[in-house]
Amino acid sequence: MEGRQINSSRSLPDAKSSVPEDSSVLEIWGGHSLQGRVTINGAKNSALVIMAGALLCSGDCRIRNVPLLADVKRMMQVISALGVDLKLNGNVLDINARDFSTSKAPYELVTQLRASFFAIGAILARLGVAQMPLPGGCAIGARPVDLHVRGLQAMGAEVQIEHGICNAHIPGNRRRLQGAKIYLDSPSVGATETLMMAATLAEGETIIENAAREPEVVDLANFCNAMGAKISGAGTSKIVIDGVPELHSLDYTIIPDRIEAGTFLVAGAITRSEIILSPVIPEHLIPVTAKLQEMGISVVEETANTLRILPVDKFQATNIETSPHPGFPTDMQAPFMSLLALAEGESIIKENVFENRLRHASELNRLGADIRVKGNTALIHGVKTLSGAPVLGTDLRATAALVIAALAAEGKTTIQGLSHLDRGYELIDEKLNKLGAKVERLNVTGTQPEFTASVNGNSKTSA
């Protein structure tokens, strides 16, 4: 792995100290052209749920291409707290859940990371009982777990939520969930993944209608199938799972992160630069590349896993509406707002997925953008230039948007809120510097996390 060495000499910190007070900042001097090749890491949203999926297997699971992110570290802490053996070596994570016997996840960790709640399906399927605190994560809007709960109840589980804890168990002597027909009111990624994991070890057939179609859902299905599950239809709105009694060991590689790739494509576009991205799955990036091309920005598929973005002097305004896959991804809305701030003409962005995900607009205005927000809609009037200023990232993708805008702004931009950025981008400052940007991270207390894994309470290094 290129970039900063991950120091793994320390054991996992206590849950209360796992998120240090973030006093670090990025200083970015804009106006530098980018050039070269950037390596795209494994998909964060695949890694988190696949780590939960490993709880379904009583043998060894080797997961490759794991991104070294704050969220991954927290998920490792959650799984370790359940009594599962973990060992991280570079970007390869070994998980052994043979002696997994703890059904109660720690409140302090689950409330920091929403994706950890999705493990309730795997825990319940393996142990017959699960206790999961209600989840946390970025403050981008309400994301209730009612779809998860109703789906588990349809499969025969008894579920109660008391004092912020979701308590689920399988009644009677069956000890296995039962296949069921489940219709999701909305195509929730988390609910689809939770119920798919739960159904892999259920008795009989489970059908999930109106399922999420995101590539990360397909990646989880492929992971489970590689362990011996019988899942078909992932990537469509109807997923069918034939339950099996047990799953076996495997060695699996996570897909590239389409959102990281999209972020670097936008960084190339806004700096009018030519950069190469690999590995990528171009099919996963069609909503992003199509919108770039609509703006007059060329993206070339050089090989089956390589994209090149070509520089243009001017790009045109366009309109964006976010929607579940295969629509325009909500995670790319904020980075595109930065790009549209410098486009010729007026653009409209309508955020249809989360109700509180336009807070970066006011921070972009600090840099000289002309953006007005009403409800879930942003009207963007393109300006000729942006100017550096102190700004604050409010969530993961909002902070990435500020980084993108700063690359094109005149002068120096100082960005706070890096704990958000480190949740989803591995070594983004070093990657940008290798492309020719001028980025410096100051103050070390909020730097990207050191990685270790705990094996049965003993410290294990990732070196």
Secondary structure, DSSP 8 states (H G I E B T S, - for coil): --SS-----S----GGGSS-----EEEEE-----EEEEE--B-HHHHHHHHHHGGG-SSEEEEES----HHHHHHHHHHHHTT-EEEEETTEEEEE-TT----B--HHHHTT-GGGGGGHHHHHHHHSEEEEE-----SSS----HHHHHHHHHTT-EEEEETTEEEEE--TT--S-B--EEE-SS--HHHHHHHHHHHHTSBSEEEEES----HHHHHHHHHHHHTT-EEE-TTSSEEEEE--S----EEEE--B-HHHHHHHHHHHHHTT-EEEEES--GGGGHHHHHHHHHTT--EEEEETTEEEE---S--B--EEEB-STTSB-GGGHHHHHHHHTTSBSEEEEE--S-TT--THHHHHHHTT-EEEEETTEEEEE--S--B--EEE--SHHHHHHHHHHHHHSBSEEEEE-HHHHTTT-TTHHHHHHHTT-EEEEE-STTSS---EEEETTEEEE--
